[in-house]
Amino acid sequence: MVGRHELTLLFVVAAVAVAPMAALGATTPTDSRVQATSPSAVGGGQLYQQGEAASCDYSRLYNQTIDSVVQIQTAQGSGSGFVFDASDAQSYVVTNQHVVNQTTSVGVRFARGETRTGTVVGATQLADLAVVRVNQTPGYVEALPVANATPNPGDRVAAIGSPFGLETTITSGIVSGVNRTSPVGFPLPNTVQTDAPINPGNSGGPLIACDTGSVVGVNQAGGAENIGFAIGASIVTQIVPELIQQGEYAFPLLGVQGVTLTQPLAEANDLDVTRGVYVLDTIEGTPAAEAIQGANDSTVVNEQRIPVGGDVIVAIGNQSVTSREDLLSYLFTETRPGDTVEVTLLRDGERQTINVTVTERPSQEQQ
């Protein structure tokens, strides 16, 4: 029987609990402002230099967005955030949960120096997102638009925030990859990888697309040279409104420990498919434990022990599954606790479809 902890990819948001990596980012005093330019300059690709599709007017991007980016101040340190919604002198600021931690009241410093007391109205450790309500927001502050589409690798972006406590800082780069699973904390689907420097204190600030001026991600972590990660816009728009209204978000639980199918796994299991999620194990007491089969033995191939006997998930709902990222993304963005989904899998060489009702993932305190 394959041990539960041999490979820990736990779809429990189904949250895939991967073996922990070294922390790539954390929360952690002002830069001069660039002369302001007209707001109409942002959007429709106007931030690109004329005739230079690969370049970006970062000064213009900075001036157009900086008034909506804030520094989050806590007793433990500082991070960043951005205004997600603003009306009638009240605003809601998005940041990382690990920035506010368990604090219920934080300092919110705006780009022109005003500081307000902010109240944390909602947070989720699983998605590493938190929302801070600010009353008496300065009148010049507007909400930043959040992208409604996934950026493309190679798109120019900027990370804006307060790295190392240095307020109103911009760093530049490109989108290095999309549809990643975050390696920090609980793995999140639809994560954006970037080479824009994300340093301690950037956490919670926006990753902004140069061509539209919209937020494509919430900066979460950086560390290895030229590798940073931001929580994808699709996750932000899905979760943040509920954090504002309800203070929390209910995540679905399937309960599968799985990995993307590899050639060695396919050969050892005598499979005629090359894509999907191989089920290593299921978690006792979860929906998957009753309906999906994990590996029940192992074999040695080229001096490596490989699990055998597990199901291979090849589709869920109306979406084919080629990798664990596909499965996690569908569960995270397309299902809620109580939903029944069709899971198509390969078992003992035969394709079959089963119905599984996902449940609510227990809170962190219950684990």
Summary of the structure (lengths in Angstrom):
residues: 367
radius of gyration: 21.9
end to end distance: 23.8
largest distance: 66.6
contacts: 1335
relative contact order: 0.16
helix: 16%
strand: 37%
